[in-house]
Amino acid sequence: MTDTVETRLAAAGLVLPALVAPRGNFQPCTLAGDLLYLSGKGLPLRDAGTVPVPKVGGQVSVAQARAHAHDIALYQLAVVKQALGDLERIVQVVKVFGMVNAVPDFTEHTEVVNGFSDLWVQLLGERGRHARSAIGVGSLPMGFAVEIEAVVRFR
């Protein structure tokens, strides 16, 4: 059996999630030459309009937000697979940009976004190492605690 992203996923007991249609006039990703630009993706932590938006460093712990970033990493891999047909076409993850919906004095943004980065490096090896920014924001859509976008070079 060859060592592929798919076999690494299976060995880790992970399954790529089903994709959902975007809630707006945009695409989950766009191809431009040999680059795949992934739209920002987050996963809601609340039902819209029912409770206040949870903030990392407040109602959401660093560990919970990091796990959320991990789940976003799986989702974004599913987007890549749908776009390219095969995760082995990934040549290099070029850039990751993570936004953390945090309380004003929060400073552990990189620890949160590591949930995304660590999984991509685990599954993609050296191809998964990337440049990255992790910032704090005052709000994100749909009650997201974390939203992450990426740029992937492919063959």
Legacy VTK file of the C-alpha trace (Angstrom):
# vtk DataFile Version 3.0
C-alpha trace
ASCII
DATASET POLYDATA
POINTS 155 float
0.000 0.000 0.000
1.421 3.404 -0.948
1.764 6.321 1.446
-0.769 8.903 0.255
-2.854 11.611 1.858
-5.826 9.230 1.678
-3.945 6.436 3.491
-2.741 8.911 6.132
-6.328 10.069 6.631
-7.494 6.482 7.066
-4.603 5.625 9.410
-5.546 8.619 11.581
-9.200 7.511 11.605
-10.254 10.694 9.808
-12.911 11.089 7.132
-13.356 14.081 4.861
-16.738 15.711 5.528
-19.475 16.287 2.994
-19.358 19.713 1.389
-22.157 22.241 1.710
-23.083 24.952 -0.775
-21.773 28.433 0.075
-24.252 30.830 1.638
-23.617 33.661 -0.747
-22.500 34.618 -4.197
-19.032 33.059 -4.086
-17.332 29.725 -4.704
-15.584 27.478 -2.154
-12.440 27.821 -4.280
-11.087 29.325 -7.474
-8.463 27.906 -9.820
-5.918 30.362 -11.259
-3.092 28.770 -13.233
-1.478 26.225 -10.919
-2.924 27.837 -7.782
-6.103 26.920 -5.941
-7.465 29.699 -3.732
-9.694 28.385 -0.938
-12.373 30.734 0.362
-12.431 31.349 4.090
-14.262 28.594 5.949
-15.541 28.431 9.484
-18.017 26.236 11.264
-20.757 27.844 13.370
-20.581 27.299 17.114
-24.130 28.506 17.707
-27.512 28.777 16.075
-27.776 32.162 14.403
-29.636 34.643 16.571
-30.173 32.423 19.616
-27.206 33.231 21.858
-24.339 35.718 21.858
-21.456 34.944 19.517
-18.868 32.894 21.420
-15.406 34.470 21.697
-12.120 32.599 21.951
-10.547 33.470 25.288
-14.054 33.980 26.687
-16.713 31.319 26.157
-14.421 29.244 23.902
-11.106 27.849 25.161
-7.923 27.727 23.118
-8.226 23.917 23.017
-11.805 24.110 21.716
-10.863 26.670 19.059
-7.821 24.610 18.055
-10.086 21.557 17.599
-12.357 23.758 15.507
-9.391 24.743 13.304
-8.609 21.018 12.920
-12.164 20.400 11.669
-11.836 23.312 9.236
-8.605 21.722 7.937
-10.520 18.519 7.151
-13.256 20.488 5.423
-10.770 22.469 3.351
-9.077 19.223 2.266
-12.480 18.033 1.084
-12.779 21.237 -0.976
-9.335 20.586 -2.486
-10.271 16.993 -3.296
-13.466 18.068 -5.031
-11.609 20.736 -7.024
-8.604 18.634 -8.038
-10.025 15.108 -7.936
-6.932 13.758 -6.174
-5.109 15.116 -3.125
-1.836 13.819 -4.577
-1.985 16.677 -7.079
-1.032 19.059 -4.262
2.515 20.298 -4.829
2.711 22.795 -1.956
0.475 24.589 0.483
1.596 28.146 -0.189
-0.234 30.262 2.390
-2.725 29.874 5.222
-4.610 32.808 6.728
-6.431 32.237 10.014
-8.840 34.612 11.725
-9.788 34.082 15.354
-12.898 35.722 16.803
-11.395 36.543 20.183
-11.764 38.732 23.230
-9.713 41.949 22.919
-6.797 40.870 25.131
-6.387 37.402 23.553
-2.855 36.619 22.291
-2.841 32.885 21.453
-4.040 33.133 17.843
-1.158 31.016 16.554
-2.005 28.213 18.985
-5.549 28.149 17.626
-4.552 28.114 13.947
-1.981 25.391 14.682
-4.976 23.028 14.729
-5.240 23.600 10.974
-1.528 23.752 10.158
-0.569 20.702 12.209
-3.147 18.502 10.494
-2.148 19.598 6.985
1.521 18.929 7.739
0.613 15.551 9.289
-1.342 14.536 6.196
0.705 16.223 3.450
4.198 16.020 4.925
6.613 18.643 3.597
4.045 19.664 0.958
1.881 20.876 3.826
4.400 23.340 5.282
3.292 26.869 4.497
3.583 30.564 5.152
0.881 31.705 7.557
-0.818 34.614 9.234
-3.029 34.304 12.314
-4.927 37.350 13.490
-7.626 38.277 15.957
-10.859 39.857 14.802
-13.827 41.436 16.545
-16.402 39.309 14.725
-16.807 36.630 12.084
-19.876 35.536 10.095
-22.376 32.961 11.339
-20.989 32.706 14.860
-17.611 31.369 13.716
-14.916 31.305 16.361
-12.313 30.602 13.659
-12.237 31.136 9.888
-9.371 29.908 7.695
-8.465 30.334 4.029
-5.539 28.897 2.070
-3.670 28.919 -1.217
-2.493 25.596 -2.656
-0.187 24.993 -5.634
-1.043 21.886 -7.646
0.023 19.905 -10.705
LINES 1 156
155 0 1 2 3 4 5 6 7 8 9 10 11 12 13 14 15 16 17 18 19 20 21 22 23 24 25 26 27 28 29 30 31 32 33 34 35 36 37 38 39 40 41 42 43 44 45 46 47 48 49 50 51 52 53 54 55 56 57 58 59 60 61 62 63 64 65 66 67 68 69 70 71 72 73 74 75 76 77 78 79 80 81 82 83 84 85 86 87 88 89 90 91 92 93 94 95 96 97 98 99 100 101 102 103 104 105 106 107 108 109 110 111 112 113 114 115 116 117 118 119 120 121 122 123 124 125 126 127 128 129 130 131 132 133 134 135 136 137 138 139 140 141 142 143 144 145 146 147 148 149 150 151 152 153 154
